[in-house]
């Protein structure tokens, strides 16, 4: 079922007509015929109007429809109704519904509802519209630049490609840099896990890759058999991935957030299996549910015996048991400790793996086994003790780490590079697991994080080394180095693979940068020290403007909308600045930007080599995203106060910021890309932002 439709205030237009906005945002990214069908005209009209707007078709439509469809959805969510959006994508309603629900909670990122958008149709321009169009088209032509590399050409300019092959000091697992987060095994993944990427992984010591696994798509699903259609094909594609990865010494792991809740159309038939009726949650105390989970995993592992393993999350967004969040309504499970329920899920899966003859590992990710989900330290220890001894235990290293920024105290929830762990909660998990004889894994972010996900890596190598040094004291030697983001085979990943008793960061700098090693190191230390000022909070992490950066489309009118997870920020500054007072939030970003700029200046002053140029490029991209966060916060505050002078200053600065980011984007296809969100902006998004800033400046 597609998300509900709500009437909300739609963004004010940048171009004279809405149909021009549809062409502007989509021409060259979807098929011209689809655009014509959407707007109710012919392909020739689309070409004519695109030419009038000085737009160029760079031949990206095939790639974007296959690997960038989230970009298309996000760009049109507030522009087109469902019926036109599916036409644009060449999706059925069912396909769109699947993507929204299963591509890493895309429906949540978009706000949990569909804005009520009127149908958009082509109509001839009036004289006034034509005059405005010609003026804007001139600016589009001036701003458009032929990219040095096209989108999705991720390895066209890899400065660190000459890395010598290294052997990791333990298990090093990442999410596939290009891998989708929905129906992963629909195809054989040769384009999302190409040999070129696998070779790069091997060269930086990666020996494990994890991918999203949806159990109902990989094994027979008794509660709604249609969901298992083509499960055998998906298994064959999984086998192909395993075989290809094995040639590079890489094992494949599946991420399970199982068992999932019943689909809505199966709820009435199987309601007796639901412990929490409102959530359609399959109750783990029911014999049929336990048998399903065991049989589905057993059948999968029997058919795919070379699987490297499975890792689970049992306290998160999907209801894997009735106690997956506090205060269950299940009459049976409310009397069962949640740590027992979470452990039971893992134990059933573990038994199925072992009974199948598969040698794969089960890794219990303890994300959510904490105060964030209402657990005490004693419950954490009990939960680990409930786990079967052969189950490996993974803790998010920096989870619940106390921090203080600008005098405001808070705690880390989720992932952070700017605040190296481990936390006391992580230490407790590691020590409890060690005492119980479990293998240990630490989950960290090595390349990037939600602090800035639009670059393949944040160049703060010393913070990564500091985190690894801290974990070495906890006797941790196995790592998950990413969530869905951060899977690029970066220098930071190489550091994580090399790290051990004999690792020396200074020697690493010397090998990479030769005579300029110390100067590069000093510049990176400037970035690291600046990054420590990052005003971290879970609200800021997911809702602030730095996620889309300069692609955020500001409005000079009040927007009356709430910011959404790693997507739209609007002018809802009170959401993303929490728990910081706005003035402290602004002050922290000014400290961050001041120190970061010093690092950029130091890198710029060096003799430029491909490696230094790459680091500098990503440092500048990070700076742009951080600057947008500051400027959009200041703009929202100025708008609230009716301070047009301050608004104009912000518009001018953001216009230049967008131009700077555009110049970086056309040099490097990796900028702006992240696996679960695809491209958070295209060249066209940034051009629209620049023109929008100019239009608004004239109106104020």
C-alpha positions as CSV (number, residue, x, y, z in Angstrom):
1,X,0.0,0.0,0.0
2,X,1.5,3.3,-1.1
3,X,1.9,6.0,1.6
4,X,-1.1,8.2,2.4
5,X,-1.5,11.5,0.5
6,X,-1.5,14.7,2.5
7,X,-2.2,18.3,1.6
8,X,0.9,20.3,2.6
9,X,2.4,23.6,1.4
10,X,4.3,22.8,-1.9
11,X,7.6,24.6,-2.6
12,X,7.4,27.8,-4.6
13,X,8.6,27.4,-8.2
14,X,12.0,28.4,-9.5
15,X,11.1,28.1,-13.2
16,X,8.1,29.9,-14.8
17,X,5.9,26.7,-15.0
18,X,5.8,23.4,-13.2
19,X,6.0,21.4,-16.4
20,X,9.3,23.1,-17.1
21,X,10.5,22.0,-13.6
22,X,9.6,18.5,-14.5
23,X,11.7,18.7,-17.7
24,X,14.5,20.5,-15.9
25,X,14.9,17.9,-13.2
26,X,14.4,14.8,-15.3
27,X,15.5,15.4,-18.9
28,X,18.5,13.1,-19.5
29,X,17.8,11.2,-16.3
30,X,14.7,9.3,-17.5
31,X,13.6,8.3,-21.0
32,X,12.3,11.2,-23.1
33,X,9.3,9.1,-24.1
34,X,8.4,8.8,-20.4
35,X,8.7,12.5,-19.9
36,X,6.4,13.0,-22.8
37,X,3.8,10.5,-21.4
38,X,4.0,12.3,-18.0
39,X,3.3,15.7,-19.5
40,X,0.8,14.7,-22.1
41,X,2.8,15.8,-25.2
42,X,5.1,14.2,-27.7
43,X,8.9,13.5,-27.5
44,X,9.6,16.2,-30.0
45,X,8.0,18.8,-27.7
46,X,10.2,17.6,-24.8
47,X,13.3,18.0,-26.9
48,X,12.2,21.5,-28.1
49,X,11.5,22.7,-24.6
50,X,14.7,21.1,-23.2
51,X,16.7,22.9,-25.9
52,X,14.9,26.1,-25.0
53,X,16.1,25.7,-21.4
54,X,19.7,24.9,-22.7
55,X,19.6,21.4,-21.2
56,X,21.9,18.7,-22.4
57,X,21.1,15.0,-22.5
58,X,24.3,13.4,-21.3
59,X,22.9,9.8,-21.8
60,X,22.4,9.1,-18.1
61,X,18.9,7.7,-18.2
62,X,19.7,4.0,-18.3
63,X,22.0,4.3,-15.2
64,X,19.7,6.5,-13.2
65,X,16.6,4.3,-13.8
66,X,18.6,1.3,-12.7
67,X,20.9,2.6,-10.0
68,X,19.6,6.2,-9.4
69,X,15.9,5.8,-9.1
70,X,15.9,7.1,-5.5
71,X,17.3,10.4,-6.9
72,X,14.5,10.6,-9.3
73,X,11.9,9.8,-6.7
74,X,13.3,12.4,-4.3
75,X,13.5,15.1,-7.0
76,X,9.8,14.6,-7.9
77,X,8.2,13.7,-4.5
78,X,6.9,17.3,-4.1
79,X,6.3,17.8,-7.8
80,X,4.3,14.9,-9.3
81,X,1.3,12.8,-8.1
82,X,1.8,9.0,-7.8
83,X,0.3,8.3,-11.2
84,X,2.8,10.5,-13.0
85,X,5.7,9.4,-10.8
86,X,5.2,5.8,-11.7
87,X,5.0,6.7,-15.4
88,X,8.2,8.7,-15.1
89,X,10.0,5.7,-13.5
90,X,8.3,3.0,-15.6
91,X,7.2,1.4,-12.3
92,X,4.0,-0.3,-11.3
93,X,2.4,0.8,-8.0
94,X,3.6,-2.4,-6.5
95,X,7.2,-1.8,-7.6
96,X,7.1,1.7,-6.2
97,X,5.6,0.5,-2.9
98,X,8.3,-2.2,-2.6
99,X,11.1,0.4,-3.2
100,X,9.6,2.8,-0.7
101,X,9.3,0.2,2.0
102,X,12.4,-1.9,1.4
103,X,15.1,0.5,0.2
104,X,16.3,1.4,3.6
105,X,13.0,2.9,4.8
106,X,12.8,5.3,1.9
107,X,9.2,6.1,2.7
108,X,10.3,7.3,6.2
109,X,13.1,9.5,4.6
110,X,10.5,11.1,2.4
111,X,8.4,12.0,5.4
112,X,6.1,9.0,5.7
113,X,3.4,10.5,3.3
114,X,3.1,11.7,-0.2
115,X,2.4,15.4,-0.7
116,X,-0.8,16.0,-2.6
117,X,0.5,17.3,-5.9
118,X,-1.8,18.3,-8.8
119,X,-1.3,16.7,-12.1
120,X,1.3,18.5,-14.2
121,X,0.7,18.9,-18.0
122,X,2.4,20.7,-20.8
123,X,0.8,23.9,-22.1
124,X,2.3,26.6,-24.5
125,X,4.2,29.4,-22.7
126,X,2.7,32.8,-22.4
127,X,4.7,35.8,-23.5
128,X,5.6,36.6,-19.9
129,X,6.6,33.0,-19.2
130,X,8.7,32.9,-22.4
131,X,10.5,36.1,-21.4
132,X,11.3,34.6,-18.0
133,X,12.4,31.3,-19.5
134,X,14.9,32.9,-21.9
135,X,16.4,34.8,-19.0
136,X,16.7,31.7,-16.9
137,X,18.0,29.6,-19.9
138,X,20.8,32.0,-20.3
139,X,21.9,31.4,-16.7
140,X,21.5,27.6,-17.1
141,X,23.8,27.8,-20.1
142,X,26.4,29.8,-18.2
143,X,26.4,27.5,-15.2
144,X,26.4,24.2,-17.2
145,X,29.8,22.5,-17.5
146,X,30.7,19.3,-19.3
147,X,31.6,16.9,-16.5
148,X,35.1,15.4,-16.6
149,X,33.4,12.1,-15.6
150,X,29.8,11.0,-15.9
151,X,27.6,9.9,-13.0
152,X,28.3,6.3,-11.9
153,X,31.9,6.4,-13.4
154,X,33.1,5.8,-9.9
155,X,36.6,4.6,-10.6
156,X,37.6,7.0,-13.3
157,X,40.0,9.0,-11.1
158,X,41.1,6.9,-8.1
159,X,44.2,8.5,-6.8
160,X,45.0,5.7,-4.4
161,X,44.6,2.9,-7.0
162,X,48.3,2.0,-6.6
163,X,47.8,0.6,-3.1
164,X,49.9,-2.5,-2.5
165,X,47.8,-5.6,-1.6
166,X,47.6,-6.0,2.2
167,X,46.3,-8.7,4.5
168,X,44.0,-7.5,7.2
169,X,44.8,-8.1,10.9
170,X,41.4,-9.8,11.4
171,X,38.0,-9.8,9.8
172,X,37.2,-6.6,7.9
173,X,33.6,-6.3,6.6
174,X,32.0,-3.5,4.6
175,X,28.7,-2.9,2.9
176,X,29.1,-2.9,-0.9
177,X,29.8,0.6,-2.0
178,X,27.4,0.4,-4.9
179,X,25.1,-2.2,-3.5
180,X,21.3,-1.5,-3.3
181,X,19.4,-1.7,-0.1
182,X,16.2,-3.3,-1.4
183,X,15.8,-6.2,-3.7
184,X,19.6,-6.9,-3.9
185,X,19.5,-10.3,-5.6
186,X,17.0,-9.6,-8.3
187,X,20.0,-9.5,-10.7
188,X,23.5,-11.0,-10.5
189,X,25.0,-7.8,-9.2
190,X,27.8,-7.7,-11.7
191,X,27.2,-3.9,-12.0
192,X,27.0,-3.1,-8.3
193,X,29.8,-5.5,-7.3
194,X,32.0,-5.3,-10.3
195,X,35.4,-7.1,-10.4
196,X,37.1,-3.7,-10.4
197,X,35.6,-2.9,-7.0
198,X,36.3,-6.4,-5.6
199,X,39.9,-6.0,-6.6
200,X,40.1,-2.7,-4.9
201,X,38.6,-4.2,-1.8
202,X,41.2,-7.0,-1.8
203,X,44.0,-4.4,-2.2
204,X,42.9,-2.5,1.0
205,X,42.4,-5.7,3.1
206,X,38.6,-6.1,2.9
207,X,37.7,-9.8,3.4
208,X,33.9,-9.5,3.9
209,X,31.0,-7.8,2.3
210,X,27.5,-7.5,3.8
211,X,24.3,-7.1,1.8
212,X,20.7,-6.7,2.7
213,X,18.8,-10.0,2.9
214,X,15.0,-10.2,2.9
215,X,14.1,-13.7,4.1
216,X,10.7,-13.8,2.3
217,X,12.5,-13.1,-1.0
218,X,15.1,-15.8,-0.4
219,X,13.1,-18.7,1.0
220,X,9.5,-19.9,0.8
221,X,7.2,-17.6,2.8
222,X,4.1,-19.5,4.0
223,X,2.1,-16.5,5.1
224,X,2.1,-14.8,1.7
225,X,3.6,-17.1,-1.0
226,X,3.6,-14.4,-3.7
227,X,6.4,-12.6,-1.8
228,X,8.6,-15.6,-2.4
229,X,8.1,-15.6,-6.2
230,X,11.5,-16.1,-7.9
231,X,13.3,-16.9,-4.6
232,X,15.2,-19.7,-6.4
233,X,16.5,-17.2,-8.9
234,X,17.6,-14.9,-6.1
235,X,19.5,-17.7,-4.5
236,X,21.3,-18.4,-7.7
237,X,22.3,-14.8,-8.0
238,X,23.5,-14.9,-4.4
239,X,25.6,-18.0,-5.2
240,X,27.1,-16.1,-8.2
241,X,28.1,-13.2,-5.9
242,X,29.6,-15.6,-3.4
243,X,31.6,-17.4,-6.1
244,X,32.9,-14.1,-7.6
245,X,33.8,-12.7,-4.2
246,X,35.6,-15.9,-3.2
247,X,38.1,-15.3,-6.0
248,X,39.2,-12.2,-4.2
249,X,39.3,-13.8,-0.7
250,X,36.0,-12.1,0.3
251,X,33.2,-13.7,2.1
252,X,29.5,-12.6,1.7
253,X,27.3,-11.9,4.7
254,X,23.6,-11.2,4.8
255,X,21.9,-8.6,7.0
256,X,18.7,-10.0,8.6
257,X,16.1,-7.9,10.3
258,X,13.8,-10.9,10.7
259,X,11.2,-12.2,11.1
260,X,9.4,-9.3,9.5
261,X,5.8,-8.4,10.4
262,X,3.0,-9.9,8.4
263,X,2.0,-8.1,5.2
264,X,-1.3,-6.3,5.5
265,X,-3.1,-8.7,3.2
266,X,-2.1,-11.7,5.3
267,X,-3.1,-10.1,8.7
268,X,-6.7,-11.4,8.9
269,X,-5.8,-15.0,7.9
270,X,-2.9,-15.3,10.4
271,X,-4.0,-12.9,13.1
272,X,-3.5,-15.6,15.8
273,X,0.2,-15.6,15.1
274,X,0.4,-11.9,15.8
275,X,1.4,-10.9,19.3
276,X,1.1,-7.2,18.7
277,X,-2.0,-6.8,16.5
278,X,-1.5,-3.1,15.6
279,X,2.0,-3.9,14.2
280,X,1.2,-7.2,12.6
281,X,4.1,-8.6,14.6
282,X,4.8,-12.3,14.4
283,X,5.0,-13.5,18.0
284,X,8.1,-15.6,18.6
285,X,6.3,-17.6,21.3
286,X,4.1,-19.2,18.6
287,X,5.3,-22.6,17.4
288,X,4.4,-21.7,13.8
289,X,6.6,-18.6,13.9
290,X,9.6,-20.4,15.3
291,X,9.2,-23.1,12.7
292,X,9.0,-20.6,9.9
293,X,12.1,-18.7,11.0
294,X,14.1,-21.9,11.5
295,X,12.9,-23.6,8.3
296,X,13.4,-20.5,6.1
297,X,17.0,-20.0,7.3
298,X,17.8,-23.8,7.2
299,X,16.5,-24.0,3.6
300,X,18.5,-21.0,2.5
301,X,21.7,-22.1,4.1
302,X,21.3,-25.6,2.8
303,X,21.0,-24.3,-0.7
304,X,23.8,-21.7,-0.3
305,X,26.3,-23.5,1.9
306,X,29.2,-21.2,1.1
307,X,27.5,-18.2,2.6
308,X,30.0,-16.4,4.9
309,X,27.4,-15.7,7.5
310,X,24.4,-13.7,8.7
311,X,24.3,-10.7,11.0
312,X,21.2,-9.6,12.8
313,X,19.7,-6.6,14.3
314,X,16.9,-7.5,16.7
315,X,16.0,-4.1,18.3
316,X,15.2,-1.7,15.5
317,X,12.6,-0.4,13.1
318,X,11.3,-3.7,11.9
319,X,9.3,-5.7,14.5
320,X,11.4,-8.9,14.7
321,X,9.7,-9.9,17.9
322,X,7.0,-8.5,20.2
323,X,9.6,-6.8,22.5
324,X,11.5,-5.1,19.7
325,X,10.5,-1.7,21.3
326,X,9.5,-1.0,24.9
327,X,6.0,-1.6,26.3
328,X,4.7,-4.3,24.0
329,X,1.0,-4.9,23.8
330,X,1.5,-8.7,23.4
331,X,-0.3,-10.4,26.4
332,X,2.4,-13.2,26.4
333,X,5.6,-11.3,25.6
334,X,5.0,-8.5,28.0
335,X,5.9,-11.0,30.7
336,X,9.1,-12.1,28.9
337,X,12.3,-10.0,29.3
338,X,13.1,-8.2,26.0
339,X,16.7,-9.5,26.1
340,X,15.3,-13.0,26.1
341,X,13.2,-12.3,23.0
342,X,16.1,-10.7,21.2
343,X,18.4,-13.6,22.1
344,X,15.8,-16.2,21.0
345,X,15.7,-14.8,17.5
346,X,19.5,-15.1,17.2
347,X,19.5,-18.6,18.7
348,X,16.9,-19.9,16.3
349,X,18.8,-18.6,13.3
350,X,22.1,-19.9,14.7
351,X,20.6,-23.4,15.1
352,X,19.2,-23.4,11.6
353,X,22.6,-22.4,10.1
354,X,24.4,-25.1,12.1
355,X,21.8,-27.8,11.3
356,X,22.0,-27.0,7.6
357,X,25.7,-27.9,7.4
358,X,26.6,-24.3,6.4
359,X,29.8,-23.1,8.0
360,X,28.6,-19.5,8.0
361,X,28.9,-17.3,11.1
362,X,26.1,-15.7,13.0
363,X,26.9,-12.3,14.3
364,X,24.5,-10.7,16.7
365,X,24.6,-6.9,16.3
366,X,23.7,-5.4,19.7
367,X,22.4,-2.1,18.2
368,X,19.5,-1.1,20.4
369,X,20.5,-3.4,23.3
370,X,20.8,-0.2,25.4
371,X,19.1,2.5,27.3
372,X,18.0,3.9,24.0
373,X,15.5,1.0,23.8
374,X,14.9,1.0,27.6
375,X,17.4,-1.6,28.5
376,X,19.6,-1.6,31.7
377,X,23.2,-2.7,31.8
378,X,22.1,-5.8,33.5
379,X,19.7,-6.6,30.7
380,X,22.5,-6.2,28.2
381,X,24.7,-8.7,30.1
382,X,21.8,-11.1,30.4
383,X,21.0,-10.9,26.7
384,X,24.6,-11.8,25.9
385,X,24.5,-14.7,28.3
386,X,21.2,-15.9,26.7
387,X,23.0,-16.2,23.3
388,X,24.4,-19.6,22.2
389,X,28.2,-19.7,22.7
390,X,28.9,-20.1,19.0
391,X,27.3,-16.8,18.1
392,X,29.6,-13.8,17.5
393,X,28.8,-10.6,19.3
394,X,29.1,-7.1,17.7
395,X,28.7,-3.8,19.5
396,X,28.6,-0.3,18.0
397,X,31.8,1.1,19.5
398,X,30.7,4.7,20.1
399,X,27.1,4.0,21.0
400,X,26.0,5.9,24.1
401,X,29.3,7.8,24.4
402,X,28.9,10.9,26.6
403,X,29.9,14.1,24.7
404,X,29.9,17.8,25.4
405,X,29.9,20.5,22.6
406,X,29.6,24.2,23.4
407,X,28.8,23.4,27.0
408,X,25.8,21.2,26.0
409,X,26.1,17.6,27.3
410,X,24.5,14.7,25.3
411,X,25.3,11.2,24.2
412,X,26.1,9.5,20.9
413,X,23.2,7.6,19.4
414,X,24.1,5.8,16.1
415,X,27.4,6.3,14.4
416,X,30.1,9.0,14.7
417,X,33.6,9.6,13.4
418,X,34.0,12.9,15.1
419,X,33.7,11.2,18.5
420,X,35.9,8.1,18.7
421,X,34.8,5.3,21.0
422,X,34.5,3.0,22.6
423,X,31.8,3.9,25.1
424,X,31.3,2.3,28.5
425,X,28.3,0.4,27.1
426,X,30.4,-1.0,24.3
427,X,33.1,-1.9,26.8
428,X,30.5,-3.7,28.9
429,X,29.3,-5.6,25.9
430,X,32.9,-6.6,24.9
431,X,33.8,-7.7,28.4
432,X,30.6,-9.7,28.9
433,X,31.0,-11.4,25.5
434,X,34.6,-12.2,26.2
435,X,33.7,-13.8,29.6
436,X,31.0,-15.9,27.8
437,X,33.4,-17.0,25.1
438,X,31.9,-15.2,22.1
439,X,34.0,-13.9,19.2
440,X,34.0,-10.0,19.3
441,X,33.3,-7.5,16.5
442,X,33.3,-3.8,16.8
443,X,31.1,-1.7,14.5
444,X,32.7,1.6,13.5
445,X,32.5,4.0,10.5
446,X,35.9,4.1,8.9
447,X,35.3,6.1,5.6
448,X,32.3,8.3,6.2
449,X,29.2,8.6,8.4
450,X,25.9,10.5,8.5
451,X,28.1,13.4,9.7
452,X,28.8,13.8,5.9
453,X,27.7,11.0,3.8
454,X,28.1,12.7,0.4
455,X,31.8,12.0,0.1
456,X,33.4,8.6,-0.2
457,X,35.5,9.4,2.8
458,X,35.9,12.2,5.3
459,X,39.7,12.9,5.4
460,X,40.2,12.7,9.1
461,X,42.5,9.6,9.2
462,X,43.9,10.4,12.7
463,X,40.4,10.1,14.3
464,X,40.0,6.7,12.7
465,X,43.5,5.7,14.1
466,X,42.6,7.0,17.5
467,X,39.4,4.9,17.6
468,X,41.2,1.8,16.5
469,X,44.0,2.4,19.1
470,X,41.3,2.6,21.8
471,X,39.6,-0.6,20.6
472,X,43.0,-2.4,20.5
473,X,43.0,-2.0,24.3
474,X,39.7,-3.9,24.4
475,X,41.3,-6.9,22.6
476,X,39.0,-6.3,19.5
477,X,40.5,-7.4,16.2
478,X,37.4,-8.0,14.0
479,X,35.5,-5.1,12.5
480,X,32.4,-4.1,10.6
481,X,33.7,-0.8,9.0
482,X,30.5,0.5,7.6
483,X,26.7,0.7,7.7
484,X,25.2,1.2,4.3
485,X,27.4,4.2,3.8
486,X,31.2,4.2,3.9
487,X,31.8,1.2,1.7
488,X,34.3,2.9,-0.6
489,X,37.8,1.2,-0.5
490,X,39.4,4.4,0.9
491,X,42.7,5.2,2.6
492,X,40.7,5.1,5.9
493,X,39.6,1.5,5.2
494,X,43.3,0.6,4.5
495,X,44.3,2.0,7.9
496,X,41.6,-0.1,9.6
497,X,42.8,-3.2,7.8
498,X,46.5,-2.6,8.6
499,X,45.9,-1.6,12.2
500,X,47.6,-3.9,14.7
501,X,50.4,-4.0,17.2
502,X,53.0,-3.0,14.6
503,X,51.0,-0.2,12.8
504,X,52.6,3.2,12.8
505,X,50.5,6.0,11.4
506,X,53.5,8.2,10.7
507,X,55.0,5.5,8.6
508,X,51.7,5.1,6.7
509,X,51.8,8.9,5.9
510,X,55.4,8.6,4.7
511,X,54.5,5.7,2.3
512,X,51.5,7.6,0.9
513,X,52.9,11.1,0.6
514,X,56.7,10.9,0.6
515,X,58.5,14.1,1.3
516,X,55.3,16.0,2.0
517,X,54.1,13.4,4.6
518,X,54.5,15.6,7.6
519,X,52.8,18.6,6.0
520,X,49.9,16.4,4.8
521,X,49.7,14.9,8.3
522,X,49.6,18.4,9.9
523,X,46.8,19.5,7.5
524,X,44.8,16.3,8.3
525,X,45.2,17.1,12.0
526,X,43.7,20.5,11.4
527,X,40.6,18.8,9.9
528,X,40.5,16.3,12.8
529,X,40.6,19.0,15.5
530,X,38.0,21.0,13.6
531,X,35.7,17.9,13.3
532,X,35.7,17.5,17.1
533,X,33.6,20.6,17.2
534,X,30.8,19.0,15.1
535,X,27.6,19.6,17.1
536,X,26.6,16.0,17.1
537,X,23.1,14.8,18.1
538,X,20.7,12.2,16.7
539,X,18.3,15.0,15.6
540,X,21.0,16.9,13.8
541,X,22.5,13.8,12.3
542,X,19.4,12.8,10.4
543,X,17.5,16.0,10.0
544,X,20.0,18.8,9.3
545,X,20.7,20.5,6.0
546,X,24.2,18.9,5.7
547,X,22.7,15.7,4.4
548,X,21.6,17.2,1.0
549,X,24.0,20.1,1.3
550,X,23.6,22.9,-1.2
551,X,20.9,20.9,-3.0
552,X,18.4,21.9,-0.3
553,X,15.9,24.1,-2.0
554,X,15.3,27.1,0.3
555,X,12.2,29.2,0.2
556,X,11.7,32.8,1.3
557,X,8.2,32.0,2.4
558,X,7.6,29.9,5.6
559,X,7.5,26.3,4.6
560,X,5.4,24.8,7.5
561,X,6.9,21.3,7.0
562,X,8.9,19.0,9.3
563,X,12.4,17.9,8.4
564,X,12.8,14.3,7.4
565,X,15.5,11.7,7.8
566,X,18.6,12.3,5.7
567,X,16.4,14.1,3.1
568,X,14.4,17.3,3.3
569,X,15.3,20.0,5.9
570,X,13.0,22.9,4.9
571,X,13.2,25.7,7.5
572,X,12.5,23.5,10.5
573,X,15.7,24.5,12.3
574,X,14.3,23.7,15.8
575,X,14.2,20.0,14.9
576,X,17.8,19.7,13.7
577,X,19.5,22.1,16.3
578,X,18.1,20.1,19.3
579,X,19.4,19.8,22.0
580,X,21.6,22.8,21.3
581,X,20.2,26.3,21.6
582,X,20.4,27.8,18.0
583,X,23.1,30.2,18.9
584,X,25.4,27.5,20.3
585,X,24.6,25.3,17.2
586,X,25.7,28.1,15.0
587,X,28.7,28.8,17.1
588,X,29.9,25.2,16.9
589,X,29.6,25.2,13.1
590,X,31.6,28.4,12.9
591,X,34.3,26.8,15.0
592,X,34.2,23.7,12.8
593,X,34.4,25.7,9.6
594,X,37.2,27.9,10.8
595,X,39.4,25.0,11.7
596,X,38.4,23.0,8.6
597,X,39.3,26.0,6.4
598,X,42.8,26.0,7.9
599,X,43.2,22.3,6.9
600,X,42.1,23.1,3.4
601,X,44.5,26.0,3.1
602,X,47.3,23.8,4.3
603,X,46.5,21.2,1.7
604,X,46.2,23.8,-1.0
605,X,49.6,25.2,-0.2
606,X,51.3,21.8,-0.9
607,X,52.7,20.6,-4.2
608,X,49.7,19.0,-5.8
609,X,49.8,15.2,-6.5
610,X,46.8,13.0,-7.4
611,X,46.5,11.8,-3.8
612,X,46.6,15.3,-2.3
613,X,44.2,16.6,-4.9
614,X,41.7,13.9,-4.0
615,X,41.9,14.5,-0.3
616,X,41.6,18.3,-0.9
617,X,38.5,17.7,-3.2
618,X,36.7,15.7,-0.5
619,X,37.7,18.2,2.2
620,X,36.2,21.0,0.2
621,X,33.0,19.0,-0.4
622,X,32.7,18.4,3.3
623,X,33.2,22.1,3.9
624,X,30.4,22.9,1.5
625,X,28.0,20.6,3.3
626,X,28.9,22.0,6.7
627,X,28.6,25.5,5.4
628,X,25.1,24.8,4.0
629,X,24.1,23.6,7.5
630,X,25.3,26.9,9.1
631,X,23.8,29.1,6.4
632,X,20.4,27.4,6.2
633,X,20.1,27.6,10.0
634,X,21.0,31.3,9.9
635,X,18.6,31.8,7.0
636,X,15.7,30.1,8.9
637,X,16.4,32.2,12.0
638,X,16.5,35.4,9.9
639,X,13.3,34.4,8.1
640,X,11.6,33.8,11.4
641,X,12.6,37.3,12.6
642,X,11.7,38.9,9.2
643,X,15.3,40.1,8.9
644,X,15.6,40.5,5.1
645,X,19.1,42.0,5.2
646,X,20.4,38.8,7.0
647,X,18.4,36.6,4.6
648,X,20.1,38.3,1.5
649,X,23.5,37.8,3.0
650,X,22.7,34.0,3.5
651,X,21.4,33.8,-0.1
652,X,24.5,35.3,-1.5
653,X,26.8,33.0,0.5
654,X,24.8,29.9,-0.3
655,X,24.8,30.8,-4.0
656,X,28.6,30.8,-4.0
657,X,28.7,27.7,-2.0
658,X,26.5,25.9,-4.5
659,X,28.7,27.0,-7.3
660,X,31.8,25.7,-5.5
661,X,30.1,22.3,-4.9
662,X,29.0,22.1,-8.5
663,X,32.7,22.6,-9.6
664,X,33.7,19.7,-7.4
665,X,30.8,17.5,-8.5
666,X,31.7,17.6,-12.2
667,X,35.2,16.4,-11.4
668,X,34.3,13.3,-9.4
669,X,31.4,10.9,-9.8
670,X,31.7,9.8,-6.2
671,X,30.7,13.1,-4.7
672,X,27.0,13.1,-3.8
673,X,26.6,9.3,-4.0
674,X,25.6,7.0,-1.1
675,X,24.3,3.5,-1.6
676,X,21.0,3.9,0.3
677,X,20.1,7.3,-1.1
678,X,21.8,7.1,-4.5
679,X,22.9,10.6,-5.7
680,X,21.7,13.1,-3.2
681,X,22.1,15.7,-5.9
682,X,22.9,16.0,-9.5
683,X,24.5,18.8,-11.6
684,X,21.0,20.0,-12.4
685,X,20.0,20.2,-8.7
686,X,22.8,22.5,-7.9
687,X,22.1,24.7,-11.0
688,X,18.5,25.0,-9.8
689,X,19.7,26.1,-6.4
690,X,22.0,28.8,-7.8
691,X,19.2,30.2,-10.0
692,X,16.8,30.0,-7.1
693,X,19.1,32.0,-4.8
694,X,19.3,34.7,-7.6
695,X,15.5,34.8,-8.0
696,X,14.9,35.2,-4.3
697,X,17.6,37.8,-3.9
698,X,15.7,39.9,-6.5
699,X,12.4,39.5,-4.7
700,X,13.7,40.5,-1.2
